[in-house]
Amino acid sequence: MANPAAAGGGENPYGLMAALEEGGLIAYVTFGILVLMSAASWYILFVKLFEQQKILNQGKRARTTFWQSANLREGANKLEKNSAYRQIVDDAIVAQEQHNKLTDPVDQHDWMLGSLARSQGAIASRLSTGLALLATVGSTAPFIGLFGTVVGIYRALIKIGASGQASIDAVAGPVGEALIMTALGLVVAVPAVMAYNWLMRRNKAVLEELARFTNDVHGYMMSNGAVKPQMAASGGRTAAPAGTTATGSATTTTSNTTAKKV
């Protein structure tokens, strides 16, 4: 004869819903917490990826347009408003203006370094927002799932003891259903840990690029525009410091004049 359970419509007696019903209210609450943690983890992952990629794109535009400007204010106007690179330039300009108003003399180099470091710190803090939640989910989700498993096994054993049956059929089903909670905890924790490590590595790359740009801005301001980054222009050409081209032209002119005289 056919199994009545199989012939009755094919519902799985040992599935997720059966495990939740076996665990009762605690199982439902634990499952809800894990679902919320998983949704929050995926939301943070996509939001931070979008934010990081946006800053990386801003860096590409800054390298191709900013250093072609005549001065910092003109270059700042070419950058996107409310961008990380625009914030660094604006903070540098403000710091320079504030230094001229100081009554107690402070070395301009140290003053600019401190101001730019605070600007970088604010950007780094904004980039790290939400990553603590990923770390928390990755470290606590397995234990939350384990809690659901412990409660489920406890309830299953109570039911088995009350029925007086300790056969494999009576034990395997309830205990197996309770172990689903541990699996759910791992399903939530593993992506969160991987996302945290990946975002941290990308954050490091973003901040290193910002640090290079900040150092270039600092050198530019401390030299009154004479020092520019080596790779500032588009096309991969090396941009010479201000004054080099003029000197080179003067040298060439002198050489040509000498040649004519000879």
Secondary structure, 3 states (H helix, E strand, C coil): CCCHHHHCCCCCCCCHHHHHHHHCHHHHHHHHHHHHHHHHHHHHHHHHHHHHHHHHHHHHHHHHHHHHCCCHHHHHHHCCCCCHHHHHHHHHHHHHHHHCCCCCCCCHHHHHHHHHHHHHHHHHHHHCCCHHHHHHHHHHHHHHHHHHHHHHHHHHHHHHHHHCCCCHHHHHHHHHHHHHHHHHHHHHHHHHHHHHHHHHHHHHHHHHHHHHHHHHHHHHHHCCCCCCCCCCCHHHCCCCCCCHHHHHHHHHHHHHHHHHHC
